[in-house]
Amino acid sequence: MTRFMRYAGQRRGKPFAAYDELWRWSVESLEDFWAATWDFFGVRASRPYERVLDERVMPGAHWFAGAELNWAENLLAAGTDSDAVAVVHCSELRELDELTWGELRARVAAAAAGLRALGVERGDRVVAYMPNIPETLIALLASASIGAIFSSAAPEFGARSVIDRFAQIEPKVLLAVDGYRHGGKDFDRREHLRAILAELPTVEQLVMLPYLDGGAGVLGAAGVEQLSFEQLLARGQGSELSFAQVPFEHPLWVLYSSGTTGLPKAIVHGHGGILVEQLKKTLHLDLHPGDRMFWFTTTGWMMWNFLIGCLLADAAIVLYDGSPAHPDLGALWALAERTGMTCLGASAGLIASCAKGGVEPAREYDLGALRAVGSTGSPLSPEGFRWVYEHVGADTWLFSTSGGTDVCTAFVGGCALLPVYEGELQCRALGCDVQAWDEQGNSLSDAVGELVVTQPMPSMPLFLWGDDSGERLHESYFAMYPGVWRHGDWIRITPRGGAVIYGRSDSTINRQGVRMGTSEIYRAASAVEAVLDALVVDVPQGDSLWMALFVVLSPGVELDEALTREIKRRIREDVSPRHVPDEVLQVAEVPRTLSGKLLEVPVKRILTGTPAQQAASVESLANPASLDYFVALAERLTAPASAPRSPS
């Protein structure tokens, strides 16, 4: 960051005195900032750009027109020493191992040639139902090198969740594992895979990796040609790396961020936008060649894509597939010791669990290489900050970040030049004009408001797949404040330029960093015959989030343990294990507007202490009395621990 600050100051003709001055220049002189980023990192492009930004508009901003490049080429060129370690990896099924830059490049070249032999061309979709292991990374880089479009889902996702995502983009090739191990338990996914393939008619080739049983991994799906991952690599053995040169805005991958209605949003990001954003983020992560960067993530969360981008710094990345609490809550700290990790990233919830579980990493493990700890997924409490400095290291750099799948980056986060204040994110990211706005669109100072971004960013979505008119994109981000990105978080910008995040201002459910729309949970719950209606919220409770599902049942049916188990089972299998509610509670009715819309956000606000008359417009409700239950529940939630949790 210091080197970049000096470089940008020389270009500007006036040095920057502090980070805040650099940030203000980065959003006021947007074009100059991104041009400086391009030049500072030496972006590889076969054709130069004609202009940085055509117009400061949202949506519809077009960046670096005329440029042709390839994200994967820039990433694989970062490793200047072929014998240096690029990837450190292990899982509950595999021992610790490494890949050098030379080995990584050779396997990507082979995989790309293998995919071409299967008929994969520029613009085709390649999808992976695979965990956080090197093969998934290789598949992503190989697809990107061809100009194909990649998308992934973690194998813990249920078949319906995967189908709802992948079916939208009509993939040509599916890579998959036969199962996985988590928390010491094996999960066979072959039946899920058959169900997925049955509803993906465009898939022509299945590439199977026998990850769980180590055998042939044959699925035997009708009408789909199948080969193993090793056979895929063998088809391209000895091939040279080559990279399709694509326009700056050529699609790179599809990520998914769910809303409250309909299918998950299929968010399309471009080669160039992701490249310059990920290069910029290496400044905020203070990444150096030779570092070992880790974030606990699955392939179903944008943090996986974010982690892969850290290779651009010529740093090694650490991949781990398994439970962070197996065999105990010290699992990731033990991994840090074994791998020489320099940065350990995890969710705020996991840090809170370590604190509550009495883990003492500094005493129990050798963390001599560990310089930094990162946190994201939900707000990190002041107690979480305190625990890191008391039990990880007094000289640790703790940075909390907050962003989104929608932009595959952080809006606010860390800066190694700045002090760390308890409970506070250090800064607004360079090039991100983040503000807190009230409902009327007024900018707030040191007050809680909607997190908005008032200037375009290169990694904003190119489009949502299937949204030809752009209507869904507009409704998702720009409906509340025309021309301004509204993200759906509550934020306060502090007088010193830091930020505090107060959770979601919309109803998306974020569990351990994986976001799901409430519609997906309702679809699973309603598959249980006795469930007539439902409403789900997650409510902050200390260091964690309490997720409750309120159900309306058929006349005469009472919620018992068996029915509760069945509802949770359906959600576990159809959505994901992370989105199984902490509690299922029976209600007579759920609140709806006169037009039939569920009042998820107002209920969440009531349960966090907002008076009902402030949380909801009663005159707009079809059933105002339905709020009484939630008002009573809110009183119980804030009562002493001895009080019963839910009203009768």
FIGUTI-160948 format. One record per residue (C-alpha): residue in three letters; z negated, x, y. Coordinates in steps of 0.05 Angstrom, whole numbers, padded with zeros to 5 digits, always signed. Layout:
N
ALAZXY;...
***
This chain:
648
MET+00000+00000+00000;THR-00016+00057+00047;ARG+00051+00090+00033;PHE+00088+00025+00045;MET+00049+00013+00109;ARG+00070+00081+00135;TYR+00142+00071+00113;ALA+00147+00002+00146;GLY+00114+00028+00209;GLN+00166+00084+00215;ARG+00222+00033+00206;ARG+00191-00011+00259;GLY+00180+00048+00306;LYS+00106+00033+00313;PRO+00051+00047+00261;PHE+00009-00009+00232;ALA-00065-00002+00248;ALA-00091-00046+00191;TYR-00070-00092+00134;ASP-00075-00155+00177;GLU-00025-00127+00226;LEU+00022-00110+00169;TRP+00015-00181+00141;ARG+00030-00213+00208;TRP+00093-00171+00215;SER+00113-00189+00144;VAL+00114-00264+00160;GLU+00137-00260+00232;SER+00193-00210+00218;LEU+00209-00239+00150;GLU+00279-00209+00143;ASP+00256-00139+00164;PHE+00198-00141+00115;TRP+00240-00159+00054;ALA+00294-00109+00074;ALA+00240-00056+00078;THR+00214-00076+00009;TRP+00284-00070-00020;ASP+00294+00000+00009;PHE+00223+00025-00004;PHE+00229+00011-00079;GLY+00302+00031-00084;VAL+00329-00033-00116;ARG+00387-00019-00162;ALA+00446-00064-00144;SER+00519-00055-00163;ARG+00538-00092-00099;PRO+00498-00088-00034;TYR+00474-00149+00002;GLU+00508-00175+00064;ARG+00447-00206+00097;VAL+00374-00214+00078;LEU+00366-00288+00092;ASP+00417-00339+00116;GLU+00367-00388+00147;ARG+00292-00398+00147;VAL+00292-00466+00114;MET+00256-00498+00055;PRO+00283-00518+00007;GLY+00352-00485+00008;ALA+00338-00414+00034;HIS+00388-00364+00006;TRP+00366-00292-00001;PHE+00406-00226-00003;ALA+00475-00259-00005;GLY+00529-00217-00037;ALA+00482-00173-00077;GLU+00494-00164-00152;LEU+00442-00134-00197;ASN+00402-00145-00260;TRP+00326-00154-00264;ALA+00321-00121-00333;GLU+00361-00061-00310;ASN+00313-00048-00253;LEU+00253-00057-00299;LEU+00278-00011-00355;ALA+00299+00042-00304;ALA+00227+00048-00281;GLY+00205+00089-00340;THR+00230+00158-00319;ASP+00200+00194-00379;SER+00227+00166-00444;ASP+00168+00194-00483;ALA+00116+00162-00439;VAL+00080+00100-00464;ALA+00109+00034-00437;VAL+00073-00017-00480;VAL+00005-00016-00515;HIS-00005-00075-00561;CYS-00049-00105-00615;SER-00070-00173-00641;GLU-00116-00205-00692;LEU-00060-00193-00742;ARG-00038-00123-00721;GLU-00072-00057-00708;LEU-00067-00022-00641;ASP+00001+00010-00630;GLU+00047+00036-00575;LEU+00119+00034-00553;THR+00148+00089-00510;TRP+00199+00076-00457;GLY+00253+00105-00501;GLU+00234+00061-00559;LEU+00231+00000-00515;ARG+00300+00013-00486;ALA+00329+00025-00556;ARG+00301-00040-00583;VAL+00324-00080-00523;ALA+00394-00052-00531;ALA+00394-00070-00605;ALA+00367-00140-00592;ALA+00418-00153-00536;ALA+00475-00131-00582;GLY+00447-00175-00637;LEU+00444-00235-00590;ARG+00516-00222-00568;ALA+00536-00221-00641;LEU+00505-00290-00647;GLY+00550-00313-00590;VAL+00500-00311-00533;GLU+00535-00305-00466;ARG+00517-00305-00393;GLY+00483-00371-00374;ASP+00464-00390-00446;ARG+00392-00407-00459;VAL+00349-00367-00507;VAL+00280-00394-00521;ALA+00220-00366-00558;TYR+00162-00401-00593;MET+00125-00336-00599;PRO+00059-00302-00580;ASN+00044-00245-00533;ILE+00073-00189-00576;PRO+00127-00136-00564;GLU+00182-00177-00599;THR+00176-00231-00546;LEU+00180-00179-00490;ILE+00242-00149-00524;ALA+00275-00217-00530;LEU+00263-00231-00455;LEU+00292-00164-00433;ALA+00351-00170-00481;SER+00367-00240-00456;ALA+00362-00219-00384;SER+00407-00159-00395;ILE+00462-00206-00419;GLY+00452-00254-00362;ALA+00426-00307-00409;ILE+00367-00351-00388;PHE+00301-00342-00424;SER+00243-00390-00434;SER+00180-00384-00477;ALA+00123-00426-00503;ALA+00060-00403-00539;PRO+00055-00421-00613;GLU-00011-00457-00599;PHE+00030-00511-00562;GLY+00041-00574-00603;ALA+00111-00594-00624;ARG+00117-00650-00572;SER+00098-00604-00514;VAL+00150-00553-00537;ILE+00204-00605-00546;ASP+00190-00635-00477;ARG+00202-00566-00448;PHE+00258-00535-00488;ALA+00300-00598-00498;GLN+00312-00603-00423;ILE+00349-00536-00421;GLU+00390-00544-00486;PRO+00379-00475-00517;LYS+00430-00440-00561;VAL+00381-00392-00597;LEU+00309-00403-00616;LEU+00263-00345-00635;ALA+00199-00364-00670;VAL+00140-00341-00712;ASP+00116-00374-00776;GLY+00045-00377-00749;TYR-00010-00339-00714;ARG-00084-00320-00719;HIS-00135-00340-00667;GLY-00210-00333-00671;GLY-00204-00308-00742;LYS-00168-00370-00765;ASP-00095-00375-00788;PHE-00049-00429-00761;ASP+00016-00442-00798;ARG+00069-00468-00749;ARG+00127-00480-00796;GLU+00119-00555-00797;HIS+00115-00555-00721;LEU+00177-00512-00720;ARG+00215-00561-00764;ALA+00196-00618-00718;ILE+00218-00578-00657;LEU+00286-00560-00688;ALA+00297-00632-00707;GLU+00298-00650-00633;LEU+00336-00589-00607;PRO+00407-00605-00631;THR+00438-00550-00588;VAL+00403-00494-00626;GLU+00455-00457-00668;GLN+00413-00398-00691;LEU+00340-00390-00710;VAL+00311-00320-00708;MET+00247-00319-00750;LEU+00191-00268-00746;PRO+00144-00269-00806;TYR+00084-00256-00763;LEU+00030-00293-00802;ASP+00045-00282-00876;GLY+00087-00219-00872;GLY+00137-00248-00921;ALA+00208-00271-00911;GLY+00188-00324-00861;VAL+00244-00370-00884;LEU+00240-00438-00853;GLY+00298-00472-00888;ALA+00316-00519-00830;ALA+00377-00560-00844;GLY+00439-00547-00802;VAL+00412-00484-00768;GLU+00433-00413-00786;GLN+00374-00367-00795;LEU+00361-00292-00794;SER+00300-00249-00786;PHE+00281-00211-00723;GLU+00293-00146-00761;GLN+00362-00170-00780;LEU+00376-00185-00707;LEU+00358-00114-00688;ALA+00397-00086-00746;ARG+00460-00120-00721;GLY+00456-00081-00656;GLN+00426-00016-00683;GLY+00450+00044-00643;SER+00479+00002-00586;GLU+00477+00028-00515;LEU+00441-00010-00460;SER+00487-00050-00416;PHE+00470-00099-00361;ALA+00510-00158-00336;GLN+00514-00154-00260;VAL+00496-00222-00234;PRO+00487-00253-00165;PHE+00418-00247-00133;GLU+00405-00321-00147;HIS+00430-00321-00219;PRO+00378-00356-00264;LEU+00331-00308-00301;TRP+00281-00354-00335;VAL+00253-00424-00337;LEU+00178-00436-00329;TYR+00144-00503-00334;SER+00095-00535-00286;SER+00074-00606-00302;GLY+00066-00662-00254;THR+00030-00727-00265;THR+00091-00767-00287;GLY+00150-00754-00332;LEU+00170-00690-00367;PRO+00144-00621-00346;LYS+00183-00592-00287;ALA+00231-00540-00312;ILE+00228-00487-00257;VAL+00286-00439-00251;HIS+00274-00371-00221;GLY+00327-00320-00204;HIS+00338-00246-00221;GLY+00334-00221-00150;GLY+00278-00265-00124;ILE+00232-00247-00182;LEU+00252-00173-00176;VAL+00234-00164-00103;GLU+00171-00207-00110;GLN+00146-00167-00170;LEU+00160-00102-00135;LYS+00119-00126-00075;LYS+00062-00146-00122;THR+00056-00075-00147;LEU+00030-00059-00077;HIS-00023-00113-00082;LEU-00043-00089-00152;ASP-00045-00016-00130;LEU-00004+00002-00191;HIS+00013+00075-00203;PRO+00057+00109-00256;GLY+00015+00120-00318;ASP-00033+00062-00305;ARG-00049+00014-00362;MET-00045-00057-00336;PHE-00073-00116-00376;TRP-00079-00190-00364;PHE-00104-00238-00417;THR-00049-00289-00424;THR-00004-00326-00471;THR+00072-00333-00467;GLY+00061-00404-00442;TRP+00031-00381-00376;MET+00066-00350-00317;MET+00017-00292-00320;TRP+00056-00266-00380;ASN+00119-00262-00338;PHE+00077-00232-00282;LEU+00048-00179-00329;ILE+00117-00159-00354;GLY+00138-00146-00282;CYS+00084-00092-00277;LEU+00130-00046-00316;LEU+00169-00039-00251;ALA+00114+00009-00227;ASP+00126+00056-00286;ALA+00058+00033-00311;ALA+00044+00015-00383;ILE+00026-00056-00399;VAL-00024-00078-00451;LEU-00007-00138-00494;TYR-00059-00175-00535;ASP-00051-00236-00580;GLY-00116-00268-00602;SER-00180-00299-00579;PRO-00218-00265-00522;ALA-00283-00286-00555;HIS-00270-00259-00626;PRO-00308-00229-00658;ASP-00351-00238-00596;LEU-00346-00242-00520;GLY-00340-00167-00516;ALA-00271-00168-00547;LEU-00231-00153-00484;TRP-00280-00100-00459;ALA-00274-00066-00527;LEU-00199-00069-00519;ALA-00205-00037-00450;GLU-00243+00021-00482;ARG-00193+00030-00538;THR-00131+00028-00494;GLY-00155+00066-00432;MET-00142+00004-00390;THR-00141+00016-00315;CYS-00139-00057-00295;LEU-00166-00116-00335;GLY-00144-00185-00314;ALA-00175-00249-00341;SER-00191-00320-00322;ALA-00250-00338-00279;GLY-00275-00380-00338;LEU-00276-00321-00384;ILE-00315-00279-00334;ALA-00365-00336-00328;SER-00371-00339-00404;CYS-00385-00265-00408;ALA-00439-00272-00355;LYS-00472-00331-00390;GLY-00465-00296-00458;GLY-00504-00236-00434;VAL-00446-00186-00443;GLU-00459-00119-00409;PRO-00393-00082-00411;ALA-00415-00020-00373;ARG-00472-00008-00421;GLU-00436-00027-00485;TYR-00367+00005-00475;ASP-00336+00067-00445;LEU-00298+00039-00385;GLY-00286+00106-00351;ALA-00212+00091-00340;LEU-00223+00020-00313;ARG-00213+00019-00237;ALA-00201-00055-00226;VAL-00216-00125-00252;GLY-00172-00184-00233;SER-00188-00257-00238;THR-00144-00319-00233;GLY-00133-00388-00265;SER-00189-00421-00225;PRO-00235-00401-00168;LEU-00283-00344-00185;SER-00354-00363-00164;PRO-00399-00317-00123;GLU-00440-00309-00187;GLY-00378-00284-00223;PHE-00367-00231-00168;ARG-00440-00210-00174;TRP-00436-00203-00250;VAL-00375-00157-00246;TYR-00409-00110-00197;GLU-00475-00110-00235;HIS-00448-00105-00306;VAL-00378-00075-00303;GLY-00385-00024-00247;ALA-00412-00017-00177;ASP-00349+00019-00155;THR-00301-00030-00189;TRP-00247-00062-00147;LEU-00253-00136-00162;PHE-00195-00178-00137;SER-00187-00252-00145;THR-00118-00282-00139;SER-00088-00351-00132;GLY-00016-00372-00137;GLY+00026-00413-00184;THR+00077-00420-00238;ASP+00123-00450-00185;VAL+00132-00383-00151;CYS+00109-00338-00209;THR+00064-00299-00163;ALA+00001-00302-00121;PHE-00001-00329-00050;VAL-00069-00298-00037;GLY-00101-00241-00074;GLY-00122-00168-00072;CYS-00110-00108-00028;ALA-00143-00041-00046;LEU-00148-00023+00028;LEU-00196-00080+00043;PRO-00270-00093+00027;VAL-00290-00145-00025;TYR-00333-00203-00002;GLU-00370-00246-00052;GLY-00333-00309-00070;GLU-00272-00291-00027;LEU-00200-00271-00040;GLN-00185-00210+00001;CYS-00121-00228+00037;ARG-00058-00269+00043;ALA-00001-00234+00006;LEU+00053-00197+00044;GLY+00112-00243+00060;CYS+00070-00305+00046;ASP+00057-00346+00108;VAL-00002-00383+00078;GLN-00042-00431+00120;ALA-00093-00487+00112;TRP-00068-00553+00141;ASP-00100-00620+00152;GLU-00065-00685+00133;GLN-00030-00688+00200;GLY+00000-00618+00192;ASN-00048-00582+00239;SER-00066-00510+00221;LEU-00140-00501+00208;SER-00184-00441+00221;ASP-00244-00429+00176;ALA-00239-00501+00149;VAL-00216-00529+00083;GLY-00145-00557+00081;GLU-00083-00562+00040;LEU-00053-00495+00019;VAL+00016-00492+00051;VAL+00069-00438+00058;THR+00108-00446+00123;GLN+00163-00394+00110;PRO+00209-00386+00050;MET+00195-00336-00005;PRO+00248-00304-00050;SER+00214-00326-00114;MET+00211-00400-00097;PRO+00249-00441-00148;LEU+00325-00439-00145;PHE+00322-00510-00172;LEU+00290-00554-00224;TRP+00332-00560-00287;GLY+00367-00628-00289;ASP+00348-00644-00217;ASP+00419-00644-00191;SER+00403-00682-00128;GLY+00342-00639-00111;GLU+00300-00702-00105;ARG+00246-00680-00154;LEU+00241-00611-00122;HIS+00231-00644-00054;GLU+00180-00693-00081;SER+00142-00638-00116;TYR+00133-00591-00058;PHE+00160-00617+00008;ALA+00145-00692+00011;MET+00078-00687+00046;TYR+00101-00637+00100;PRO+00177-00638+00108;GLY+00205-00567+00108;VAL+00137-00537+00088;TRP+00114-00519+00018;ARG+00051-00557-00002;HIS+00022-00526-00064;GLY-00033-00573-00086;ASP-00094-00528-00076;TRP-00151-00533-00026;ILE-00159-00469+00014;ARG-00200-00441+00072;ILE-00176-00381+00112;THR-00236-00341+00134;PRO-00243-00309+00203;ARG-00233-00240+00172;GLY-00166-00260+00141;GLY-00190-00272+00070;ALA-00188-00338+00033;VAL-00231-00384-00010;ILE-00198-00431-00060;TYR-00233-00496-00076;GLY-00190-00520-00134;ARG-00132-00568-00141;SER-00118-00621-00089;ASP-00073-00656-00140;SER-00086-00680-00210;THR-00054-00625-00251;ILE-00102-00600-00306;ASN-00111-00525-00306;ARG-00147-00500-00368;GLN-00155-00424-00376;GLY-00095-00415-00330;VAL-00048-00461-00369;ARG-00027-00522-00328;MET-00010-00588-00360;GLY+00010-00653-00327;THR-00035-00712-00340;SER+00025-00750-00367;GLU+00027-00704-00428;ILE-00046-00717-00443;TYR-00037-00792-00434;ARG+00023-00791-00481;ALA-00019-00758-00535;ALA-00079-00803-00525;SER-00038-00867-00524;ALA-00009-00848-00592;VAL-00078-00869-00619;GLU-00070-00943-00633;ALA-00137-00965-00604;VAL-00125-00931-00536;LEU-00095-00979-00485;ASP-00103-00938-00421;ALA-00131-00871-00400;LEU-00149-00827-00341;VAL-00165-00753-00344;VAL-00196-00706-00292;ASP-00226-00637-00291;VAL-00286-00629-00246;PRO-00319-00564-00223;GLN-00389-00555-00251;GLY-00418-00488-00232;ASP-00375-00433-00259;SER-00333-00478-00304;LEU-00291-00541-00304;TRP-00314-00604-00340;MET-00253-00642-00367;ALA-00266-00715-00383;LEU-00219-00766-00412;PHE-00236-00839-00396;VAL-00205-00888-00444;VAL-00196-00963-00445;LEU-00197-00989-00517;SER-00171-01051-00552;PRO-00216-01112-00547;GLY-00275-01106-00594;VAL-00265-01032-00607;GLU-00323-00985-00590;LEU-00315-00910-00581;ASP-00349-00875-00639;GLU-00348-00804-00666;ALA-00289-00817-00712;LEU-00246-00846-00657;THR-00266-00790-00610;ARG-00245-00739-00662;GLU-00178-00774-00671;ILE-00163-00775-00597;LYS-00181-00702-00591;ARG-00139-00685-00652;ARG-00078-00717-00623;ILE-00086-00680-00557;ARG-00098-00614-00594;GLU-00035-00623-00637;ASP+00012-00654-00586;VAL-00009-00617-00523;SER-00052-00555-00536;PRO-00122-00535-00559;ARG-00139-00515-00488;HIS-00129-00586-00463;VAL-00176-00621-00511;PRO-00225-00657-00465;ASP-00297-00635-00463;GLU-00317-00708-00468;VAL-00283-00775-00483;LEU-00317-00833-00448;GLN-00302-00908-00456;VAL-00291-00950-00393;ALA-00274-01023-00383;GLU-00215-01006-00338;VAL-00186-00947-00300;PRO-00172-00953-00225;ARG-00100-00966-00205;THR-00064-00982-00140;LEU-00029-01047-00129;SER+00035-01012-00151;GLY+00002-00989-00216;LYS-00010-00916-00199;LEU-00071-00883-00230;LEU-00123-00857-00180;GLU-00135-00789-00211;VAL-00147-00749-00148;PRO-00194-00802-00116;VAL-00234-00805-00181;LYS-00239-00729-00182;ARG-00263-00730-00109;ILE-00315-00783-00125;LEU-00341-00743-00184;THR-00349-00682-00138;GLY-00391-00720-00089;THR-00343-00754-00040;PRO-00364-00825-00022;ALA-00318-00876-00054;GLN-00298-00907+00013;GLN-00273-00838+00035;ALA-00240-00820-00031;ALA-00198-00883-00039;SER-00169-00939+00002;VAL-00202-00998-00032;GLU-00153-01048-00003;SER-00097-01013-00039;LEU-00130-01021-00107;ALA-00111-01073-00158;ASN-00182-01068-00188;PRO-00232-01043-00136;ALA-00293-01056-00182;SER-00267-01002-00229;LEU-00293-00949-00181;ASP-00365-00971-00193;TYR-00368-00935-00259;PHE-00346-00869-00228;VAL-00394-00875-00170;ALA-00451-00884-00220;LEU-00426-00826-00262;ALA-00423-00782-00200;GLU-00497-00796-00187;ARG-00514-00777-00259;LEU-00473-00713-00255;THR-00513-00689-00195;ALA-00579-00712-00223;PRO-00628-00665-00259;ALA-00604-00638-00326;SER-00652-00684-00364;ALA-00614-00745-00340;PRO-00561-00775-00386;ARG-00491-00753-00367;SER-00454-00819-00369;PRO-00476-00888-00348;SER-00479-00943-00399;
***
